[in-house]
Amino acid sequence: MSDETYWLTAVAAGQWQAARELGAGYTWFWCDLTGQHLHMELPDQPPIATHLWGWRSDGWMRWRLDGAEVIGAALHTNRPSGAAVEVRPRLIRGRSWQPGDGRAMITADIVGAVQIREVFVPVSLSFAQIVPVGEVR
């Protein structure tokens, strides 16, 4: 577990267009039928994906998609206003699949390590981030 304290909040963003506004300013990662995607902004239409992960310097988001409906959670470095649960996530490191790995339809050459902050209170949630290999901490 991490020695750092983070704050967990619910995200009930509703429909995709409202979620896009809420997700502005984050970098986003997801996998869909065409492969892996790493973008500075969300697409106009919801991708055909089950989960999206977003991050910026002060927090992370994990969204679950059901068509155009979005629900999820946010992990913050600073306590936000409103209801929040104090958590100490476990930090997991790995790497993103590459085009030559023979996995699914990986078409984007995303260079970097996968860094996941996993919390277990009140449920198990994973917040993923792609970071340059030298920046994994």
N, C-alpha and C positions, 0 to 999 in steps of 0.2 A: 504494500500500500504506500501511497505517497505521503510525505510529511506535509505537503501543501494542502491547504483548505480551499475547496471550490464550493460553488453554490449551484444546486440543481433546481430548475424550474420547468413547469409544463409549458408546452407550446401547442396551443389549439389554434392554428393559423386559419383553419377553414378552407376556403376554396383557393385554387392555385394562384390567382392574381393577387390576393391578399398576402399569400405566403411569399410571393416574389418580392413584394415591397418589404416585408419583414426580413427577408434574407439579403437585402441590399447591403453591400459592404463586406460580405463574406466571400471566401473562395470556396467553390463547391466541387465535390467529387461524387460520382455515381457510376454504376455499371448498368447498361441496358442491352437491348438486342444488337446494337451495333458496336459494343465494346465499352471500354473505360472512357470516362469524360472528366476532365479537370478544367474548370472555367471560373472566371472572375465574376460572372453573373449567371443567373438562372435563365433557361430558355423561355420563350413566350408561352409555349404549351408544356404541360407536365411530361417528363420523359416516361417511357414505359419501363419503370424501375420500381422496386419495392422500397428502397431506402436511399436517402441522400445525406451526405455529411458536409457540413460547412464549418469554416473556422476563420477567425481573425485574431488579432493580438490579445483581445480580452475575453475570448470565449469560443465555444463550439456549439454547433447544432446537430441534431440527429432527427431526421424526419422520416416518417412512414407515409408512403403514398398509397391511396386507394382510389385510382382514377385521378380525378382532379381534387380530391379531398386530402388535406395534409394535417397530420397530428404528430407530435414529437416532444422533444425535450431540449433544453439548453443547459449548458454547463458554463458557469461564469467564474472569472478570477476574482471579481469583486461582488459583494452581496448586492443583488438588485433590490429595487423596491418591490413590495408585494411578497407573496408566499414563496419561500425558497427553503430547500433542505440542505444543510451543511453535509458535504461528502469529502472523502479522501480517496480519489480514484487510484486504481492500479494502472501503472504505465506499461504498455506492451509495445514492443518494436518488431517490425518485420519489413518486408519489401513488397512492392506492387508487382503483379504479374507483368511480364514483358512479352512483346509479340512473338518471340522465339520459344516461349515456354510451352506452347501447345495447349494452352488453357482457353477455353471458350473462344470468343471472337475478339481477342485483344488486338486492337489496331493502333491505339495511341501509345507512343513510346513515352510513358510517364517516368521520368527519372527522379528517383527519390525513395525515401523509406516511408513505410506506413507506421504511423505512431498512433496508438489507440489509448484513450483514457477510458477505463471501464469502471463503472460504479455498480454497487450491489444494493443500494438503499434508495428508495423502497423496492425497486426491481432491478434486474440486471440490464444495463444500458451501455452501449459502446459508442464512443465519440471518436471517429477516425479523422486523420489528418495526413496529408502527404507533405513531407519536409525534405529539403536537400539533405543528402546523407551526412554531411558535416554538421548539420544543425540538430540532429537527433539528440534529445536530452532526456 
